[in-house]
């Protein structure tokens, strides 16, 4: 049985070697030593501790977490490190203020600053400004908020921090979630929280990242914190957050994942109004529209906007009656979860039948509302930029992707998998179906992503798809171990050199990662 990691504390370790694949250890040892040396040079003392949270790659379950459906990510070796010292105070600061000095190992790119927080206050975040320190502030506020629930008079301690992150920004590997999780962990630890429970860290980080302007669903934070080295992670969100490790089956050839950067930067905090946040709003409105036409009442849930497609499914199969047609029969609560999803998917084309999408006016007419009320409820906190809302297409992707996650997980858990040569091709086919849906139905791919996937499959990959928010970023590929070099060479020749003939050796090394499931957050 898969093991839940939710209630465990964040591990404390003194061993860098326990955190990374063997091939990465020498470079990581040098990186950690450099972090500590720079900290001592900057602040005149060694750090008290280092908080670490990794990026992640999502194997399957794309753009379904904020609709509260299950996902299957794994942590990667790339991570955010925050070295921390606790101090008594700083010159020129008021005695009761909290002062945090924030610096980065790359000061030319990420300028340092000083954060001053008044008594009982929180850090001010301007989400319109894309500053690296916003992510620390978001984690700080989440941690302080948690500690003040337990002690209303809590005042955070002064800190000196130095940050080193090597998760590519805008690459679809959740650099922002890694930063927020590491920041919250650093603040909790610095203020005496020992141990830090994984679940409380994830829950506060999910809410905290929304402060920098993105309707995050929870997968990224869960993968960053809960992951166990060597395993995939199954994360579900309904009726509450739940995570459990899913071991990879022992196969020959072994399961190997490759990650390739498109070098098309898609920073969801910048493009959110017309991309990521728009999809969150479209999925929420799809749930509202389907519920209205089925005569269902949706109850508040943990979706970013308080309603979700998972909530719609639950309402349909709760054993109640339709307010629109009391004599009509709704879903039988005893129906299997998989069959429920299949039924929901089949209803989408009947209920949300406008293939060219819906205008605001059409949506409010169906919901018996007004445009101003619609915008106030769904488009104010996280603004969107759209004329038409593609509700049917978005709901179709979510329900079909939720079914693919079930199938993928079942394949990983097949008993006696060594006698099943079809498992790897079957897993690959599911990944290919996800990419097709992301490209044609959810419309979150891009030509460069499609090209990387086509090249990989032509060189022997079983399955290829985008990972992360999309619109650029990274791709993930299931590749037979004996085809890894072939796939890498094909990308270099047909994609990287074709796009950038003078691409540097260093950039090529960053472009492709042969990935092993990594360790989640540690101190």
N, C-alpha and C positions, 0 to 999 in steps of 0.2 A: 504493500500500500504506500502511496506517496506520503511523505512526512510533511506536516505543517511546520513552518518556521516562524509563524506569526508572534507567538508569545515568548519567544526567546529574546534575551538581551542582545544588543549589538555587541559583537565579540570585541575583546581587548586582546591585542597581540603585540609581541615584541619582534616578530619575525616577518620581514618583508618577503622572504622566500615563500611563505604560506599563502601569499595573495595573488601570485602571478604564475603563468605557465613557465616551465623550465627555461624555454628559449628567451624569455623576457627578463629573467632575474638579473643578469649582470647590468643591463641598462637601467633597470629600476633601482638597483642598489646605488648606482651612481647618481640617479635623479634624487633619491631621498637624501643622500649625503649632501648634495648641492643645496637642497631646500633648507636643511638645518644650518649649513654654513652661511647661506645668504641671510637667514633669520638672525643669526648671531652677529653678522656684520651690520645689519640694519638696526637691530634693537639692543645690541650689547649683551645679550643673554641667550641661552638655549631655549627652545620652546618647551613648554610643559608637556605637551602632547601634540599629536597630529590626527585630525579627523579626516577620514577618507570615504568617498562614495564614488562608485563607478558609473560609466555610461552603460547603455544596453542596446541590444539588437533584438527586434521583435521577430520571432520566427513565423508566427501567423496570428491573425487577429488584428487586422489593421483598421484603424478608425472605428473600433467598436467599444472601446473602454468607456468613453463618455456616454454611450448608450447603455452602459452597465452590463455588457456581455464579456465573457471570459476571453482572456488573451494568454499567449504562451511566449514570453520573452526569455532572454538569458542575459546576465551581466557579461561585460567584456573587460579586457584588461585596462583599457583607457579609463582614466579616473580624474577626480578633483581631490587634491590634497590641501588641507588648511592647517598650517602650523600655528599653534596658539600659545601665548603666555598670558598669565593673569597678573594684572598690575594694580598698584594702589591708587594711581591717579596720574594726571598729566598737568604740566604747567599751563597756565592761562585758562583752566577749566574751572567751572563752579564746583564747589565741594560735592554737591548732591547730583551733579550730572554724571551720566555714564559716557565714557569716552572710549572709542574703539579706533585704533590706528589700523588702516587697511592698505596693504601693499601687495604687489604681484611680482613674481620672479621675472616677469617680462615688462619692466616699467616703461619702456618706449611705446609699447602697444597698449598697456593697461596702466594708466596713471594712478598713483596712490592717492588716498584722501583720508580725512579724519571725520568720523561719525560721532556727533554729540547728541545725546538723547536726554531730555530733561526728566526729572523725577516723575514716575508714573506715565511717561510718554512712550511713544514708539518711534521707530525710524521712519522718516518721511520718504516716500517712493514716488517719483514722477515717472509713470509708466510710458509717457510720451517720449522720454529720453532713453535711448538704448545704451545704458551704462553698465559696465560689468559689476559695479558695486551694488546695483539693484538686487542682484540675486542673493548676495550676503544679507542685505537689509531684509529681504523677504523671509529668509530662514531665521534671522534674528527675531523678527516680529512674531513669527509662528512659535518659536521656542519661548519667548517672553510671555506671550499670551497663554500658553499652556501652564507655565510656572505661576502666573498670576491667578489662574483658576484655583490653584491649590493654596496660594497665599496672596490675597488681594494687595498686600503692601510690598510685594517682592520688588526689589530693585536690582537690575543686572550689574555684574561686576565689569570693571574696566578690562579691556583686552588689547593685545597686540597680535595681529594676524599677518601671515604671509601665505599667498595662494599660488598653487601650481596646478594648472589643469591641462590635460592633453587630449580631452575629448573634442573632436572637431566641432566648432560652432556652426550651426546651420547644416550639419551633415546627417541629421536624422538619427543620431545616436544618443540623444537626450543629454546634451551638455548642460542645459539649464536645470534639469531635474537633479543631475549629479551635484551641481553647485549648491542648489537650495538645500538638498538633503545633507551635504557635508557641512553647510553653514549652520543649519539647525542643530545638527549633532555637536558641532563645536561649541555653540552657545549653551546647550544643555549640559554638556560635560564641564565646561568652564564654571558653570554656576551650581556645581555640586550634584547634578543628576547622575547617580551611579547605582545601578546600571541604567542605561537608556533602553527602554523596550522598543523593539523593532516596529511594532504596530503603532505606537503613539508617534514615533518619528515619521512614519509614512503618512499617517492621517493628517498631521499638522503640515507636512511638506506639500501635500496635494492642495490644501487650501492656500498655503503661503505662495505657491507659484502663481496662483491666479492674480496676485497683487501686482505682478509685472505685466499683466495684460493678456493672459492666455487662459482660455477655458480648459485647463488640463483635466484629463479624465482619471488619472491615477495609475495607469500602467507603468509609466516611466519611473515614478517614485517607488512603486512596489518592487520593480526589477532592481533598482539601485540599492535598496535596503535589504530585501528578503532573500536575494539570490544566494545559492550555495554552490561553491566551486564544483564543477563537474556535472551539474544538473541543469535542465531547463526549469522554468518556474511557471506553474499554472496559477493565474490570478483571476479571481472572480469578484464581483462587486455587489451582487444581490443575493440574499437580502442584506448582507453586509460584506465588508472587505474580507477576503479570505485568500491566503496564498499557501501553496504547497509545492515542494520540490518534486519534479518528475524526472527520474533517472533515464538517461538515454539507453536504449537496448544495445547489447553487445553484438555487433554485426561485423561481418567480413564482406566487403571492405568496411571499415568503421565509418560512422557518420562524421562528415567533415563539412563545416560551414565556412564560406569565404565571404568577406565583406569588401565591396568595391565602392570607392567614392566617385561620384560623378563630377565633383568640383563645380557643380551648380549650387551655389549657396541659396538655401531657402530658410531664412531665419523666420520662424513662425511668429515671433514677437513683432516683426516688422510687417510681414505680409498677412497677418491674422485677419484683418477685416474682410478681405476678399478670398481667403483660403481657409485656414484652420477654423477660426471663429465662425465663419459663414457656415461651414459644415456642421458645427455644433448646433447652430440655430436651425438649420434645415432639418436635422434629425429630430430636434425637439418639436418643431412645428409639424413634422410628419406624424409624430406620435399624437399630438393634439388634434390634428385633422382626422386621423383614423379613429381616434376615440370619439370624436364628435359624431362622425357618420355612423359609428357602431352603437351610439347611445351609451357610452361608458364614461365613468368619472375617473379621471386620473388623480391619484393622490401624490402628495409631495414625496419625492425620493431624493437620493443622493446624487442625481445627475447635476451637471454644472448649472443648469437653469431650472432645476427642480422637477422636471418631467423627463421621461425617457422612453425609448422604444421597449426596453425591458419592462418598464412600468406598465406600458400598454399591454404587453403579453400577459403580465400578471393579472391585470384587470379583466382581460378577456377570459382567462381561465380560473377566475376566482369563485365561480359558481353563482354569480349574480345575474341580474336581468338587464336587458337593454332599455333605457328610458325612451328611446325612439320607437322601439317595437317590443313591448313587454312579452308578446307571445313568441318572439323569436328565441331560438335556443343559442346560447353562447357556448364557449368551449367547456368541455368536460374536464373538471380539475384532475381526474385520474389519468388524463392523456400524458404520454411520455414527453419529457422535455424536448427531445428531438422532433417528435411529431408536432408538438406545439409550434416549433420554429418553422417547420415545413408549411403548416397551415397559415401562419402569419405571413410568410413569404408569398404564398399563393393569393392572399387577399390584397396585397399591395397594388397590383395592376388593376384590380377591380375598383378600389376605393380612390387611389391617387392616380387617376388615369390621364392627366394632362402631361404628355411627354415633353412639352416645351416649358413646363414649370408654371408656377403661380405667382401672380403679382401680390403686393401687399393688400390691395383692394379685394382680390379674390379670396385671400386667406381670411381677412376679417369678416367678409360676408359669410363664409362657411362657419366661422367661430362665433358669429353674432357679437363682434367686438368692433373696435375702431382702430384706424391706423395709428393714432397717437398712443392708444393703450398698448397696441402690439409692440410698437417701438420702445415704449417705456419698459415693458416687461422683458423683452428679449434682446433688444439692440442698443441699450444704453450703457450698461456696465461694460459690455464687450462689443463695441460698435462693429457693424458689418457694412459692406459696400456691395450691394446687389440690387438689381431691378426685378429679376425673376428668381424664384426659389425652387430648386429641382427636388421636390419632396419625394416623389415616387422613386426616382433613381437612387437617392441616398438611402431610403428605407430598404430597397431591394439589396443593395450592397451589404447593409448591416446584417440583415437576416441570413443572407447566403454566406457571409463570412463567419457568422456565429456557428453555422452548420459545419463549415470547413474546420474550425477550431476543434469541434467535437471529433471529427474524423481523424484529424492529425494526432490528437491526444490518444485516441483509441489505438492507432497504429504504434505509437511509442510504448504502449502498455500491453502489446500482444505477448502472450506467454510463448515461450520457446521460439523467440524471434530468430534464432540462428537458422531455423529451417524455413524461413520465409524470405526468399530472394526478392520478392515483389515489394517489400516494405519500402526500400529507398525510392524506387520509381513512383510508388504510390504517394509517399510524402512529397516528392518533387511535383507531381501532378497537382496536388492541392496548392502548392506555392504558385504554380503557373496560373491556376484558376484565380487566385487572389490578385495576381498582377493584372490579369485581363479585366477583372472587376474594378480594380483601382484605376486603370487606364480608361475604360469605356463607360463605367457606371458611376463611380465616385469622382472621377475626373481629377485625380490628385497625382498623376504621373507627369512625365515630361519626355520629350524626344530622347534626351540623353540617357535617362533611366531605361527607357525602352531599348535603346541601342545596347547598353551594357548587358541587359538580360538576353537579348538575341545572340550576342557574341558568346556569352557564357554557355548557353544551351547548344550552340553550334560546336563548341569545343568539348562538350561532354557533361555539362552540368545536368543533374536530374531536374532541378527546379530553380527558378530565379524570380525575384520580385523586389519591389521597393521596400524599404523599411523606414519607419519614422513617419513624420507628417506627410512627406512626399513633396511634389513640386521641385524636385532636386534632391540633394543630400546623398544618401547611400543606398546600395542594393545589398541583398543577402542571397546567397546561393548555396544549395545543397549539391555537393560535388563528390564523386568517388575519389578516394584518396589518391589513386593512381592518375587522376586527371587534373590534379591541382596545378601542376606546372603548365599543362596545356592551356588551361583557362587563363592563368596569369599572363602567359606569352601572347595569347590572342587579344586580351585587353590592351596590353602594352602596344602591340602593333596596330590594332584596328580602332582603338579608341584614344588612348593617351597620346601616342605619338602623332596620330592623325589630327588631333585637336591642337596639340602643342608640340611641334617638332623639336623644340629646344628644351623640353621638360627636364628638370634636374633629376639627378639620381635620388636625392633626398625626397623630392616630391613623389617620385614613383614608389619609393619605399613606404610612404604614408598612404598611397592610393589603395593598396590591397592588403587586407589582413586575413590570415588564416586563423579562424576563431575557435577558441575553446570556451566552454561556459565558465564564467569567472565568479569570484567571491564578491558578495555584497558589502555593505558599509562595515567599517571597522574603526576602532580607535587604536 
